[in-house]
Amino acid sequence: MTALALKAAIGALVVIIIALVSKSKSFYIAGMVPLFPSFALIAHYIVGTERSPADLRTTALFGLWSLVPYAVYLAVVYVLSDRLALWATLSVATIAWFLAAGCLLALWLRFHPS
């Protein structure tokens, strides 16, 4: 239960930091805050303590590849932000992320079987 509370507190802290930074003169830094590896640190710690170093390396490699769907999301937001309403832009970008993530997972399972 303590670990769950810690994860929730980290998530809340990240949201507060994003909100504060987005109101500053350097608002664009808010786009970098979610990339701080707070949840990756938790995931890597759990995998690193419960599994082998090879499994941790595989987790890190998959994490690198998982940047592709995020890049797709950001590209769609960039392209559509001045063409569609905010809700439509974010909806289409989220759908694009799910499609890219699904493709990534299918390719990973096909070419990197465990």
C-alpha positions as CSV (number, residue, x, y, z in Angstrom):
1,M,0.0,0.0,0.0
2,T,2.9,2.3,0.7
3,A,4.3,1.8,-2.7
4,L,1.0,2.6,-4.3
5,A,0.7,5.8,-2.3
6,L,4.3,6.8,-3.3
7,K,3.4,6.2,-7.0
8,A,0.3,8.4,-6.6
9,A,2.3,11.1,-4.9
10,I,4.9,11.1,-7.6
11,G,2.1,11.4,-10.2
12,A,0.4,14.2,-8.4
13,L,3.8,16.0,-8.0
14,V,4.4,15.7,-11.8
15,V,0.9,17.2,-12.5
16,I,1.6,20.1,-10.1
17,I,5.0,20.8,-11.7
18,I,3.4,20.8,-15.2
19,A,0.7,23.2,-14.1
20,L,3.2,25.6,-12.6
21,V,5.6,25.5,-15.5
22,S,2.8,25.9,-18.1
23,K,2.0,29.3,-16.5
24,S,5.6,30.5,-16.6
25,K,7.4,32.5,-19.2
26,S,9.1,29.2,-20.2
27,F,5.8,27.4,-20.7
28,Y,7.3,25.0,-23.4
29,I,9.3,23.3,-20.6
30,A,6.0,21.7,-19.6
31,G,6.4,19.4,-22.6
32,M,9.6,18.1,-21.0
33,V,8.4,17.4,-17.5
34,P,6.4,14.3,-18.4
35,L,9.6,12.9,-19.9
36,F,11.3,12.8,-16.5
37,P,11.7,9.1,-15.9
38,S,9.8,9.0,-12.6
39,F,7.6,6.0,-13.6
40,A,10.5,4.5,-15.5
41,L,12.6,4.6,-12.3
42,I,9.9,2.7,-10.5
43,A,9.4,0.2,-13.3
44,H,13.2,-0.4,-13.7
45,Y,13.6,-0.8,-10.0
46,I,10.8,-3.4,-9.8
47,V,12.1,-5.3,-12.9
48,G,15.7,-5.0,-11.7
49,T,14.9,-6.4,-8.3
50,E,12.5,-9.2,-9.4
51,R,14.1,-10.3,-12.7
52,S,17.5,-10.8,-14.3
53,P,19.8,-8.1,-15.6
54,A,19.0,-9.4,-19.1
55,D,15.3,-8.7,-18.5
56,L,16.1,-5.2,-17.3
57,R,18.1,-4.6,-20.5
58,T,15.1,-5.9,-22.5
59,T,12.8,-3.5,-20.6
60,A,15.1,-0.6,-21.3
61,L,15.3,-1.5,-25.0
62,F,11.5,-1.7,-25.2
63,G,11.4,1.7,-23.4
64,L,13.6,3.2,-26.1
65,W,11.3,1.8,-28.8
66,S,8.2,3.1,-26.9
67,L,9.4,6.7,-27.7
68,V,8.2,6.1,-31.3
69,P,4.5,6.3,-30.4
70,Y,5.2,9.3,-28.3
71,A,6.9,11.0,-31.3
72,V,3.9,10.1,-33.4
73,Y,1.6,11.8,-30.8
74,L,3.8,14.9,-30.7
75,A,4.0,15.1,-34.5
76,V,0.2,14.9,-34.8
77,V,-0.3,17.6,-32.1
78,Y,2.2,19.8,-34.0
79,V,0.6,19.4,-37.4
80,L,-3.0,19.7,-36.2
81,S,-2.8,22.3,-33.5
82,D,-3.5,25.2,-35.8
83,R,-6.0,23.2,-38.0
84,L,-8.4,21.7,-35.5
85,A,-9.9,22.6,-32.1
86,L,-7.8,21.6,-29.1
87,W,-10.1,18.6,-28.1
88,A,-10.0,17.3,-31.7
89,T,-6.3,17.7,-32.0
90,L,-5.6,15.8,-28.7
91,S,-8.2,13.2,-29.6
92,V,-6.6,12.5,-33.0
93,A,-3.1,12.5,-31.5
94,T,-4.2,10.1,-28.8
95,I,-5.7,7.7,-31.4
96,A,-2.5,8.0,-33.4
97,W,-0.5,7.1,-30.2
98,F,-2.7,4.0,-29.7
99,L,-2.2,2.9,-33.3
100,A,1.5,3.4,-33.2
101,A,1.8,1.7,-29.8
102,G,-0.3,-1.3,-31.1
103,C,2.0,-1.6,-34.2
104,L,5.1,-1.4,-32.0
105,L,3.8,-4.1,-29.7
106,A,2.8,-6.3,-32.6
107,L,6.3,-5.9,-34.2
108,W,8.0,-6.4,-30.8
109,L,6.1,-9.6,-30.2
110,R,6.8,-10.8,-33.7
111,F,10.5,-10.0,-33.9
112,H,11.6,-10.1,-30.2
113,P,9.8,-13.1,-28.7
114,S,10.5,-13.7,-25.0
